[in-house]
Amino acid sequence: MKQLTVVRWPNGSWSTGGPVSDPDYQQCEVYVVPFTTEGSAKKRAQAVRRRLVSKELPLPTQSAPYKDTRNL
């Protein structure tokens, strides 16, 4: 299963692609999720973020990204 990097920028917008180590992602929340389309990867990352926020857990960073190892 292919995995895609999805990031949430400080202004709240979402983006896909690029390596986790990309210097542009220093201030972003970083998610690495399996995908079939870019849209499905973004939706999956948004769902993960909702769960983390509702449970008051720390959000992922570039140095500690969220990595989803489940299959679709």
C-alpha beads as a LAMMPS data file, in Angstrom:
LAMMPS data file: protein, C-alpha beads

72 atoms
71 bonds

1 atom types
1 bond types

-500.0 500.0 xlo xhi
-500.0 500.0 ylo yhi
-500.0 500.0 zlo zhi

Masses

1 110.0

Atoms # bond

1 1 1 0.000 0.000 0.000
2 1 1 1.368 3.392 -0.958
3 1 1 1.586 6.075 1.686
4 1 1 1.275 9.808 1.214
5 1 1 2.404 12.727 3.348
6 1 1 -0.454 15.066 4.256
7 1 1 0.238 18.325 6.087
8 1 1 -1.921 20.906 7.812
9 1 1 -0.426 24.383 7.545
10 1 1 -0.615 26.860 10.452
11 1 1 -3.320 28.805 8.565
12 1 1 -5.541 25.677 8.544
13 1 1 -5.127 24.674 4.892
14 1 1 -4.204 21.117 3.886
15 1 1 -1.645 19.907 1.341
16 1 1 -0.368 16.541 0.096
17 1 1 2.923 15.226 -1.217
18 1 1 6.564 15.758 -0.478
19 1 1 8.842 14.046 2.017
20 1 1 8.236 14.367 5.760
21 1 1 11.664 16.022 6.034
22 1 1 10.716 18.902 3.683
23 1 1 11.916 22.137 5.375
24 1 1 8.623 23.830 4.434
25 1 1 6.825 21.494 6.866
26 1 1 8.643 22.676 10.023
27 1 1 5.577 24.500 11.390
28 1 1 3.020 21.986 10.068
29 1 1 1.131 19.041 11.471
30 1 1 2.417 16.030 9.505
31 1 1 0.453 12.849 8.781
32 1 1 1.617 9.840 6.740
33 1 1 -1.388 7.799 5.615
34 1 1 -2.189 5.054 3.086
35 1 1 -4.179 6.249 0.095
36 1 1 -5.982 5.398 -3.091
37 1 1 -6.406 9.057 -4.101
38 1 1 -5.011 12.326 -2.748
39 1 1 -8.517 13.280 -1.649
40 1 1 -8.925 10.082 0.355
41 1 1 -5.555 10.641 2.036
42 1 1 -6.542 14.176 3.022
43 1 1 -9.887 12.970 4.418
44 1 1 -8.142 10.246 6.396
45 1 1 -5.659 12.724 7.893
46 1 1 -8.516 15.082 8.777
47 1 1 -10.357 12.230 10.527
48 1 1 -7.222 11.359 12.506
49 1 1 -6.843 15.007 13.511
50 1 1 -10.477 15.169 14.692
51 1 1 -9.903 12.119 16.906
52 1 1 -6.681 13.534 18.360
53 1 1 -8.314 16.895 19.100
54 1 1 -11.408 15.310 20.672
55 1 1 -9.202 13.168 22.938
56 1 1 -6.984 16.180 23.698
57 1 1 -3.896 14.309 22.481
58 1 1 -0.823 16.074 21.050
59 1 1 -0.927 16.806 17.342
60 1 1 1.801 15.362 15.096
61 1 1 4.796 17.445 14.107
62 1 1 7.537 17.120 11.539
63 1 1 9.836 15.591 14.158
64 1 1 7.087 13.198 15.358
65 1 1 4.668 12.648 12.435
66 1 1 1.523 10.538 12.679
67 1 1 2.093 7.323 10.721
68 1 1 -0.980 5.262 9.847
69 1 1 0.102 1.694 9.152
70 1 1 -3.396 0.263 8.674
71 1 1 -4.647 -0.800 5.257
72 1 1 -7.582 0.902 3.578

Bonds

1 1 1 2
2 1 2 3
3 1 3 4
4 1 4 5
5 1 5 6
6 1 6 7
7 1 7 8
8 1 8 9
9 1 9 10
10 1 10 11
11 1 11 12
12 1 12 13
13 1 13 14
14 1 14 15
15 1 15 16
16 1 16 17
17 1 17 18
18 1 18 19
19 1 19 20
20 1 20 21
21 1 21 22
22 1 22 23
23 1 23 24
24 1 24 25
25 1 25 26
26 1 26 27
27 1 27 28
28 1 28 29
29 1 29 30
30 1 30 31
31 1 31 32
32 1 32 33
33 1 33 34
34 1 34 35
35 1 35 36
36 1 36 37
37 1 37 38
38 1 38 39
39 1 39 40
40 1 40 41
41 1 41 42
42 1 42 43
43 1 43 44
44 1 44 45
45 1 45 46
46 1 46 47
47 1 47 48
48 1 48 49
49 1 49 50
50 1 50 51
51 1 51 52
52 1 52 53
53 1 53 54
54 1 54 55
55 1 55 56
56 1 56 57
57 1 57 58
58 1 58 59
59 1 59 60
60 1 60 61
61 1 61 62
62 1 62 63
63 1 63 64
64 1 64 65
65 1 65 66
66 1 66 67
67 1 67 68
68 1 68 69
69 1 69 70
70 1 70 71
71 1 71 72
